[in-house]
Structures are given as structure tokens and as C-alpha cells.
Amino acid sequence: MDWHCRDGGKPPEAGSDWYLVCGNAFPNHVEYILTVTMFALFGFYIYMQMLSQSGKTNPAAEQVLRKQKIK
């Protein structure tokens, strides 16, 4: 981020509540998209693993699973 799109390219005055910030172009857009996607998928995987391993199993579900294993 920088100030190149502001008038004169100068930063805002100290204490400003609202100001314009300019983004920079990515030299390799495909690499950027892949990197962000991979981090998102990895985070989703970690979150789902933590979520699936938390809490107690429902006793009724355990009985159903036991019956399915016996057959």
C-alpha cells in the first residue's frame, strides 16, 4: 500500500479519520491467486479438523455405528 493515487502522492495529515490508500499491482497475478487459495483451503482444513474432533459423540450415533460395524 502506498499514496501514489493521492494528489501529489503525499501521505494524509496526522490524525485523519478517513483517507485514500492505493494498492499495488501484483507482478504475477496467478501466483498471488494460487497462494491465497492454498492458504484459505489449508485454514479451512485445519478448522474442520478441530471442529470434527471437538465435543462428545452422541450415544445414539455410537449405537448406530456399532450396529453397522457388526453387520
C-alpha positions in Angstrom: 0.0 0.0 0.0 1.2 3.5 -0.7 -0.1 7.0 -1.6 0.6 7.2 -5.3 -3.0 7.8 -6.2 -3.4 10.8 -3.9 -2.8 14.4 -5.1 0.9 14.8 -5.1 1.5 11.3 -3.7 1.7 12.7 -0.1 0.5 10.7 2.9 -2.6 12.1 4.8 -2.3 14.5 7.6 -1.7 13.1 11.1 -4.9 12.3 12.9 -7.0 12.0 9.8 -10.0 9.7 10.3 -10.6 9.0 6.6 -8.1 8.8 3.8 -7.4 7.2 0.5 -4.9 4.3 0.3 -3.7 2.9 -3.0 -3.0 -0.8 -3.7 0.0 -2.0 -5.6 -0.2 -4.2 -8.7 1.0 -7.8 -8.3 3.6 -8.8 -10.9 2.4 -12.4 -11.0 -1.3 -12.4 -10.5 -1.8 -16.2 -11.0 0.8 -16.9 -8.2 -1.0 -14.5 -5.9 -4.4 -16.1 -6.5 -3.0 -19.6 -6.0 -1.2 -18.6 -2.8 -4.2 -17.0 -1.3 -6.4 -20.0 -2.3 -4.0 -22.5 -0.8 -3.8 -20.6 2.5 -7.6 -20.5 2.6 -8.0 -24.2 1.9 -5.4 -25.1 4.4 -7.1 -22.9 7.0 -10.5 -24.5 6.2 -9.0 -28.0 6.6 -7.4 -27.1 10.0 -10.7 -25.6 11.2 -12.7 -28.6 10.1 -10.3 -31.0 11.8 -10.6 -29.1 15.0 -14.4 -28.9 14.7 -14.8 -32.6 13.9 -12.6 -33.6 16.9 -14.3 -31.4 19.5 -17.2 -32.4 21.8 -18.6 -35.8 22.8 -20.2 -38.2 20.4 -23.9 -38.6 20.6 -24.7 -42.0 22.3 -27.4 -42.8 19.8 -25.0 -42.2 17.0 -22.5 -44.6 18.7 -25.1 -47.4 18.8 -25.9 -46.9 15.1 -22.2 -47.1 14.2 -21.7 -50.2 16.3 -24.6 -51.9 14.6 -23.2 -51.0 11.2 -19.8 -52.5 12.1 -21.3 -55.8 13.3 -23.1 -56.5 10.0 
